[in-house]
Amino acid sequence: MTTIFSTHIPQLQIQPEELERLRTRLLPPYKVILFDDDYNEMNYVVFALLHSVSQLSINEASKIMLTAHLKGSAVVIVCPKETAEYYQERLLSYGLTATIEPD
């Protein structure tokens, strides 16, 4: 009679909430903020947003542009600092005014 021993290796399971807390602690979120200006036309701002932040839809880009136009500024995206710096540089390269700040 042969006995086969099963070795049970416990699986590490992290709950989604814990994973999000860990990710936020390691990569704190930053806001990319777009400011209104008197130089760029609205259609150009939408174009620049779409080409700078690829995950934006045309409706989202239009809403961000209109919010910045009406209120003076708008949050474009919230993401880790390094990514926020990248998006800020992209927006600046299109002649827009953008900053980042901790969320």
Order of alpha helices (4+ residues) and beta strands (2+ residues): alpha-beta-alpha-alpha-beta-alpha-beta
